[in-house]
Amino acid sequence: SEVATVGGMVKQYQVVIDPDVLRSYQLPLGVLMQTIQRSTGETGAGALEMAEARYMVRIPGHLRGLDDLRDLPISPPEKGAGGMGAGMGAQIYEPAQVTRTVFRLGDIAEVRFGPEMREGIAELDGEGEVVGGIVLMRPGGNALSTIAAVKDKLAELQKGLPAGVELVPVYDRSGLIHRAIETLDSRLIEALIVVSLVCALFLWHPGSALVVVISLPIAILAAFIVMYWQGLSANIMSLGGIAIAIGAMVDAAIVMIENLHKHAEREPLTAANRWALVQRATTEVGPALFLSLIIVTLSFLPVLALQGEEGRLFAPLAYTKTYAMAAAALLSITLVPVLLGVFVRGRMRGERENPINRGLMAAYQPLLAWVLRQPGRVLWLALALTLAGAWPALRLGSEFMPDLDEGDLLYMPTTFPGIAPDKARQLLQQTDRLIRTVPEVARVFGKVGRAETATDPAPMEMIETTIQLKPRDEWRPGLTIEDIKAELERTVSFPGLTNAWLMPINARLQMLSTGIKTPVGVKIAGPDLEVIQR
């Protein structure tokens, strides 16, 4: 990864030259530049052989302070020696015009410390300027492992910092990643609980639920193994593919369990015939189930043909869903039959013995008889429902991808072009101070201009403020992310400033793909600026 600095002052040795003094001493500017460059360079001095060893000799130019720079000797050039000043348009003096007197650099120029010209300013919590570091991960890197390594390094560096200096994290993507993984874990647990309850309520056999409880996590782990071999990370889209596939992954196991119960109703299940019944029940429905799961597996393969941004975005989802469904299909004809023989044993209750099944069948059989007696009316009713649903479907609207609540916000207002750095710094501190007054805001890190990296071409009028929000359990009751945006909009109001409250990752993607930071933007082009203004 790369660490780009932003904000603060870069210390420089500055030599402030008065042109009138140079003219009075009849010194070209090139002589001063050449002298300073030579004093800070290194020179090779050959090699020295000593005690059967060869040593390389170098003469380093090292200035230890301002006094060393002030004491540099400056002498006018000899006849015909223009030095660097000749190439820079400096006047060359003849020996009759130049007195060969040696001067000190401190006699003809002011030598001082000063800051480098700044192209970026950083501010924290509206309290004043700070120095920031932006960690840029290499393409294809693992964000979670990179963030963990950065945190370890920061903890190590914190021990050696001087008193009063601290390292404050202002943006951390690991929270979003952990929340995405926790969502997958919760969906998996919910699926296992629902399947277990269905088996317990409708089959009255707890051992049947263990077949799904064991086979589903194994199928997901098999998908993770293929992801690891492919080098695919566990991100929101890849985990979303597994979450989508969970419902279909358990279908084969449930159908096989139900079919085995049907066989056990006709022929009581014993230790002698258990495996024979399992074989008959699974071979009866196994080929059809395997084919149906393969069809579902192949259904997402066309997504892999997408190119550009769509392909990069949805390819991980298609890969993981395909891997999970393929693993479920293979387990349905290998592991699931074995689990049926191991866990499905004992007395199998018939459907009529279960009061829930009796109630549902009592309600369904009359409805089925009525539908079969009047097929025409049923078809017309289905057609009417289809037409009634088409009208609102055409007015739902569409978007490329729904907004993702990343847990933090990015404030990117639009300012007037060509704003002065001092005014931009003042505006940045004022907006950060106002944002910090919202109770749900934990940290505010503002940046105006660009960081010291080639990947950040931001101009000085571009403000980027990262707003770190507190955990949800610390928010005021009933508050949503939209409510916080509305409150921030009311709080931060400056003439000539157009606010935009965005999600950090989504905003970067929009800027990279469209060049516009907001969801809606208008680009106007033309040869005449006055016509465009009208």
C-alpha positions in Angstrom: 0.0 0.0 0.0 0.9 3.7 -0.2 0.6 6.3 2.5 -0.1 9.8 1.2 0.3 12.8 3.5 -2.1 15.7 3.6 -2.0 18.9 5.5 0.6 20.4 7.7 3.8 22.3 6.6 6.8 20.8 4.9 10.0 22.3 6.3 12.3 24.0 3.8 15.6 25.8 3.8 14.7 29.1 2.0 17.2 31.5 0.5 15.5 34.9 -0.1 17.6 37.0 -2.5 17.3 40.7 -3.0 17.9 41.6 -6.6 19.3 45.0 -5.7 22.0 43.4 -3.6 23.0 41.0 -6.4 23.2 44.0 -8.7 25.4 45.9 -6.3 27.8 43.0 -5.9 27.6 42.2 -9.6 26.7 38.6 -9.0 24.6 36.5 -11.4 21.8 34.4 -9.9 23.2 31.2 -11.5 26.3 31.4 -9.3 24.3 31.3 -6.1 22.2 28.3 -7.4 25.3 26.4 -8.5 27.0 27.0 -5.2 24.1 25.8 -3.1 23.6 22.7 -5.3 27.3 21.7 -5.1 27.3 22.1 -1.3 24.5 19.7 -0.8 25.6 17.0 -3.3 28.0 14.0 -3.0 31.2 13.6 -4.8 33.2 10.4 -5.5 36.8 10.4 -4.6 37.9 7.0 -6.0 39.0 4.1 -3.9 41.6 3.4 -1.1 43.4 0.1 -0.5 44.3 -0.5 3.1 45.1 -3.7 5.0 44.3 -5.9 2.0 40.8 -4.3 1.7 39.4 -1.9 -0.8 37.4 1.1 0.5 35.3 3.4 -1.6 35.8 7.1 -0.7 32.9 9.6 -1.0 32.7 13.2 0.0 29.2 13.9 1.3 27.7 17.4 1.3 25.7 17.8 4.5 24.3 21.0 5.8 23.5 20.8 9.5 21.7 24.1 9.9 21.1 27.6 8.8 24.6 28.8 9.8 26.3 26.2 7.5 24.2 27.5 4.6 24.9 31.2 5.5 28.7 30.5 5.6 28.8 29.1 2.0 31.4 31.1 0.0 30.1 32.9 -3.1 32.5 34.3 -5.7 31.8 35.9 -9.1 32.5 33.8 -12.2 35.7 34.1 -14.1 35.8 35.4 -17.6 33.5 33.3 -19.9 32.2 31.2 -17.0 28.5 31.9 -16.8 27.7 28.8 -14.8 24.0 28.1 -14.5 23.2 31.8 -14.8 24.1 31.7 -18.5 21.4 29.2 -19.3 18.9 31.2 -17.2 19.4 34.6 -18.9 21.7 36.0 -16.2 24.2 38.7 -17.3 27.9 37.6 -17.7 30.4 40.2 -16.5 33.9 40.7 -17.9 36.9 40.5 -15.5 37.3 44.3 -15.8 33.8 44.7 -14.4 34.0 42.1 -11.7 36.1 42.2 -8.6 37.2 38.7 -7.5 35.9 39.1 -3.9 34.5 36.1 -2.0 31.2 36.7 -0.2 29.2 34.7 2.3 25.7 33.6 1.2 24.4 35.2 4.4 25.9 38.6 3.4 23.8 38.8 0.2 20.7 36.8 1.0 18.4 36.0 3.9 18.6 32.4 4.9 15.7 31.0 6.9 13.3 28.1 7.5 10.0 28.3 5.8 7.1 26.1 4.6 6.7 24.6 1.2 3.9 26.0 -1.0 0.8 24.0 0.1 -1.7 22.2 -2.2 -3.7 20.6 0.6 -5.0 21.4 4.1 -6.3 19.0 6.7 -8.4 19.8 9.8 -9.9 17.7 12.7 -13.1 18.3 14.6 -13.1 22.0 13.8 -10.2 22.5 16.3 -7.5 23.4 13.9 -5.0 22.1 11.3 -3.5 18.6 11.6 -1.3 16.4 9.5 -3.1 13.4 8.0 -2.1 10.2 6.3 -4.2 8.4 3.7 -3.5 4.7 3.3 -4.0 3.7 -0.4 -4.4 0.0 -0.9 -3.1 -1.7 -4.1 -5.6 -2.9 -6.6 -6.7 -6.5 -5.7 -5.5 -6.3 -2.1 -7.4 -7.6 0.8 -8.9 -4.6 2.6 -9.4 -6.3 6.0 -5.8 -7.7 6.2 -4.4 -4.4 5.1 -6.4 -2.4 7.7 -5.3 -4.9 10.4 -1.6 -4.5 9.4 -2.0 -0.7 9.4 -3.5 -0.8 12.9 -0.6 -2.9 14.2 1.9 -0.5 12.7 0.1 2.5 14.2 0.1 0.9 17.7 3.8 0.3 17.3 4.5 3.9 16.2 2.3 5.4 18.9 4.9 4.2 21.5 7.7 6.3 20.0 5.8 9.6 19.5 6.8 12.6 21.5 4.5 13.9 24.3 1.4 15.6 23.0 1.4 13.9 19.6 -1.2 11.2 19.0 -2.5 9.1 16.1 -6.2 9.4 15.6 -8.0 7.1 13.1 -10.7 9.1 11.2 -11.9 6.5 8.7 -12.0 2.7 9.0 -13.6 0.4 6.4 -13.2 -2.7 8.6 -16.4 -1.9 10.4 -18.4 -2.1 7.2 -16.7 -5.4 6.3 -17.4 -7.0 9.7 -21.0 -5.9 9.5 -21.4 -7.5 6.1 -19.9 -10.8 7.4 -22.2 -10.6 10.4 -25.1 -10.2 8.1 -24.2 -13.4 6.3 -23.7 -15.2 9.6 -27.2 -14.0 10.9 -28.8 -15.1 7.6 -27.2 -18.5 7.9 -28.3 -18.9 11.5 -31.9 -17.8 10.6 -32.0 -20.2 7.7 -30.9 -23.1 9.9 -33.5 -22.1 12.6 -36.3 -21.9 10.1 -35.5 -25.2 8.5 -35.2 -26.9 11.9 -38.6 -25.5 13.0 -40.2 -26.6 9.7 -38.9 -30.1 10.1 -40.0 -30.2 13.8 -43.5 -28.8 13.2 -44.4 -30.7 10.0 -42.5 -33.9 10.4 -42.3 -34.2 14.2 -38.8 -35.6 13.8 -35.8 -33.5 15.3 -33.2 -35.8 13.7 -34.4 -34.8 10.2 -33.4 -31.2 10.9 -29.8 -32.2 11.6 -29.5 -33.2 7.9 -30.0 -29.6 6.8 -28.1 -28.1 9.8 -25.0 -30.1 8.8 -25.1 -30.0 5.0 -25.8 -26.3 4.6 -22.7 -25.0 6.4 -20.5 -27.6 4.5 -21.8 -26.3 1.2 -21.0 -22.7 2.2 -17.5 -23.7 3.3 -16.9 -25.5 0.0 -17.8 -22.2 -1.8 -15.3 -20.4 0.4 -12.6 -22.9 -0.5 -13.1 -22.2 -4.2 -13.2 -18.4 -3.5 -9.8 -18.8 -1.8 -8.3 -20.7 -4.7 -9.6 -18.1 -7.1 -8.3 -15.2 -5.0 -11.8 -13.7 -4.5 -12.1 -11.8 -1.3 -15.1 -11.8 1.1 -16.7 -8.5 0.2 -20.3 -7.3 0.2 -21.1 -8.6 -3.3 -19.5 -12.0 -2.9 -21.2 -12.5 0.5 -24.4 -11.4 -1.1 -24.2 -14.2 -3.6 -24.0 -16.7 -0.8 -26.9 -15.1 1.0 -29.1 -15.3 -2.1 -28.3 -18.9 -2.6 -29.0 -20.1 1.0 -32.8 -20.5 0.3 -32.3 -22.7 -2.7 -29.4 -24.7 -1.2 -31.6 -26.5 1.3 -34.4 -27.5 -1.2 -32.9 -30.8 -2.1 -32.3 -31.9 1.4 -35.8 -31.0 2.5 -37.4 -32.8 -0.5 -35.3 -35.9 0.2 -36.3 -35.9 3.9 -39.9 -35.6 3.0 -39.7 -38.4 0.5 -37.9 -40.7 3.0 -40.8 -40.0 5.5 -43.3 -41.1 2.9 -41.5 -44.3 2.3 -41.2 -44.9 6.1 -45.0 -44.4 6.4 -45.6 -47.3 4.0 -42.8 -49.5 5.3 -41.8 -49.0 9.0 -38.1 -48.0 9.3 -35.9 -50.5 11.1 -32.2 -51.1 11.5 -32.4 -53.8 8.9 -34.1 -51.9 6.1 -33.0 -48.3 6.9 -30.3 -48.0 4.3 -32.4 -49.8 1.7 -35.2 -47.3 2.3 -32.8 -44.4 2.1 -31.5 -45.7 -1.2 -34.9 -46.1 -2.7 -36.1 -42.7 -1.5 -33.0 -40.8 -2.7 -32.7 -42.5 -6.1 -36.4 -41.7 -6.7 -36.0 -37.9 -6.4 -32.2 -37.5 -6.6 -31.8 -37.1 -10.4 -34.6 -34.6 -10.6 -33.3 -32.6 -7.7 -29.7 -32.6 -9.0 -30.8 -31.4 -12.4 -32.9 -28.6 -10.9 -30.0 -27.4 -8.7 -27.7 -27.5 -11.7 -30.1 -25.3 -13.7 -30.2 -22.8 -10.8 -26.4 -23.0 -10.7 -26.1 -22.1 -14.3 -28.7 -19.3 -14.2 -26.2 -16.7 -13.1 -23.4 -17.5 -15.6 -24.6 -14.8 -18.1 -23.8 -12.2 -15.4 -20.1 -13.2 -15.9 -20.4 -11.9 -19.5 -20.9 -8.3 -18.3 -18.1 -5.9 -19.0 -16.9 -2.7 -17.5 -18.2 -1.4 -14.2 -21.2 -3.8 -14.2 -18.9 -6.8 -14.7 -16.5 -5.8 -11.9 -19.4 -5.1 -9.5 -21.6 -8.2 -10.1 -19.0 -10.8 -11.0 -18.2 -11.7 -7.4 -21.9 -12.2 -6.7 -22.3 -14.5 -9.7 -19.2 -16.5 -8.8 -20.1 -17.1 -5.2 -23.7 -18.0 -5.9 -22.6 -20.4 -8.6 -20.0 -22.0 -6.3 -22.6 -22.4 -3.4 -25.3 -23.9 -5.6 -22.8 -26.3 -7.3 -21.6 -27.4 -3.9 -25.2 -27.9 -2.7 -26.0 -30.0 -5.9 -23.0 -32.2 -5.3 -23.8 -32.7 -1.6 -27.4 -33.5 -2.4 -26.4 -36.8 -4.2 -23.4 -37.6 -1.9 -23.5 -36.3 1.7 -27.3 -35.8 2.1 -28.2 -39.5 1.6 -25.6 -40.6 4.1 -26.9 -38.1 6.6 -30.4 -39.4 6.1 -29.3 -42.9 6.9 -27.5 -41.7 10.1 -30.0 -39.3 11.6 -33.4 -40.3 10.3 -34.3 -43.3 12.4 -37.0 -44.5 14.8 -40.7 -44.2 14.3 -41.9 -41.9 11.5 -45.3 -40.2 12.3 -47.7 -40.0 9.4 -49.1 -36.8 8.0 -52.6 -37.4 9.5 -51.1 -37.7 13.0 -49.9 -34.1 12.9 -52.6 -31.6 13.7 -50.9 -28.8 11.7 -50.9 -31.0 8.6 -54.5 -32.1 9.1 -55.6 -28.4 9.4 -53.7 -27.3 6.3 -54.9 -30.3 4.2 -58.5 -29.6 5.4 -58.2 -26.1 4.1 -56.4 -26.9 0.9 -58.4 -29.8 -0.5 -61.7 -27.9 -0.9 -59.8 -25.0 -2.5 -58.1 -27.4 -4.9 -61.5 -29.0 -5.8 -63.1 -25.6 -6.5 -60.2 -24.5 -8.7 -60.3 -27.7 -10.8 -64.0 -27.4 -11.3 -63.7 -23.8 -12.7 -60.5 -23.6 -14.7 -61.7 -20.8 -16.9 -62.5 -18.5 -14.1 -59.1 -19.2 -12.5 -57.3 -18.4 -15.8 -59.2 -15.1 -16.2 -58.5 -14.2 -12.5 -54.7 -14.9 -13.0 -54.8 -12.7 -16.2 -56.5 -9.9 -14.3 -54.0 -10.0 -11.5 -51.1 -9.9 -14.0 -52.5 -6.9 -15.8 -53.2 -5.2 -12.4 -49.6 -5.8 -11.4 -48.2 -4.5 -14.7 -49.4 -0.9 -14.1 -47.5 -0.3 -10.8 -44.5 -2.3 -12.1 -44.0 0.2 -14.9 -43.9 3.1 -12.4 -41.6 1.8 -9.8 -38.5 3.5 -11.3 -35.1 2.0 -11.6 -31.5 2.7 -10.5 -28.2 1.0 -11.1 -27.7 0.0 -7.5 -29.5 0.9 -4.3 -27.8 3.1 -1.7 -25.6 1.2 0.8 -25.5 2.4 4.3 -21.8 2.3 4.9 -22.0 3.6 8.5 -20.1 6.9 7.8 -20.7 10.0 5.7 -18.7 12.1 3.2 -19.4 15.8 3.0 -18.4 17.3 -0.4 -19.8 20.8 -0.9 -19.4 22.8 -4.1 -17.6 26.1 -3.7 -16.7 28.9 -6.0 -13.7 28.2 -8.4 -10.4 29.8 -7.5 -11.1 30.2 -3.8 -8.0 31.4 -1.8 -6.2 28.8 0.4 -6.8 30.9 3.6 -10.5 31.3 2.8 -10.7 27.5 2.1 -9.0 26.8 5.4 -11.4 29.1 7.3 -14.4 27.5 5.5 -13.2 24.0 6.2 -12.8 24.7 10.0 -16.2 26.3 10.3 -18.0 23.5 8.5 -16.2 20.9 10.6 -17.0 22.7 13.8 -20.7 22.8 12.9 -20.8 19.1 11.8 -19.2 18.1 15.1 -22.2 19.6 17.1 -24.5 16.8 15.9 -24.7 14.3 18.8 -24.3 11.2 16.5 -21.0 12.4 15.0 -17.9 10.9 16.6 -15.2 12.4 14.5 -14.8 14.9 11.6 -11.8 15.0 9.4 -11.8 17.7 6.7 -9.5 17.9 3.7 -9.3 20.7 1.1 -7.1 20.4 -1.9 -5.0 17.4 -2.7 -2.9 14.9 -0.8 0.7 14.2 -1.7 -0.1 11.5 -4.2 -0.6 11.3 -8.0 -4.0 9.6 -7.4 -5.5 12.7 -5.9 -5.9 15.6 -8.5 -8.3 17.6 -6.3 -8.1 21.4 -6.7 -8.0 23.8 -3.7 -11.7 24.5 -3.9 -12.6 20.8 -3.4 -13.6 20.0 0.2 -13.8 16.4 1.3 -14.9 15.9 4.9 -15.1 12.4 6.3 -17.8 12.1 9.1 -17.3 9.2 11.4 -20.6 8.3 13.1 -21.1 6.7 16.4 -22.5 3.1 16.8 -26.2 2.8 16.2 -27.0 1.9 19.8 -25.6 5.4 20.8 -28.0 7.3 18.4 -31.1 9.1 19.6 -34.2 6.8 19.6 -35.9 6.5 16.2 -33.2 8.3 14.3 -32.2 7.1 10.8 -29.3 8.0 8.5 -31.6 10.2 6.4 -32.6 12.1 9.6 -29.0 12.8 10.3 -28.4 14.0 6.8 -31.4 16.4 7.1 -30.1 17.7 10.4 -26.6 18.3 9.0 -28.1 20.1 6.0 -29.9 22.4 8.4 -26.9 22.9 10.6 -24.3 23.6 7.8 -25.6 26.5 5.7 -23.2 29.0 4.1 -23.9 31.4 1.2 -22.4 30.2 -2.0 -21.9 26.6 -0.6 -23.9 23.8 -2.1 -23.9 20.8 0.3 -23.7 17.1 -0.7 -24.0 14.3 1.9 -22.7 11.1 0.4 -21.5 7.6 1.3 -17.6 7.5 1.1 -17.2 4.4 -1.1 -20.2 5.1 -3.3 -19.1 8.6 -3.9 -15.6 7.5 -5.0 -17.1 5.0 -7.4 -19.5 7.7 -8.9 -16.6 10.1 -9.3 -14.4 7.5 -11.1 -17.2 6.4 -13.4 -19.0 9.6 -14.2 -16.8 12.5 -12.9 -19.8 13.7 -10.9 -19.9 13.3 -7.1 -23.7 13.5 -6.6 -26.3 11.0 -7.8 -27.7 13.5 -10.3 -25.7 15.9 -12.3 -25.8 17.8 -15.6 -22.9 18.3 -18.0 -23.2 21.3 -20.3 -20.6 21.8 -23.1 -20.3 24.4 -25.9 -17.9 26.7 -27.6 -19.4 29.9 -26.2 -19.3 30.5 -22.5 -21.8 33.4 -22.6 -24.3 31.2 -24.4 -23.8 28.4 -21.8 -24.3 31.0 -19.0 -27.7 32.0 -20.5 
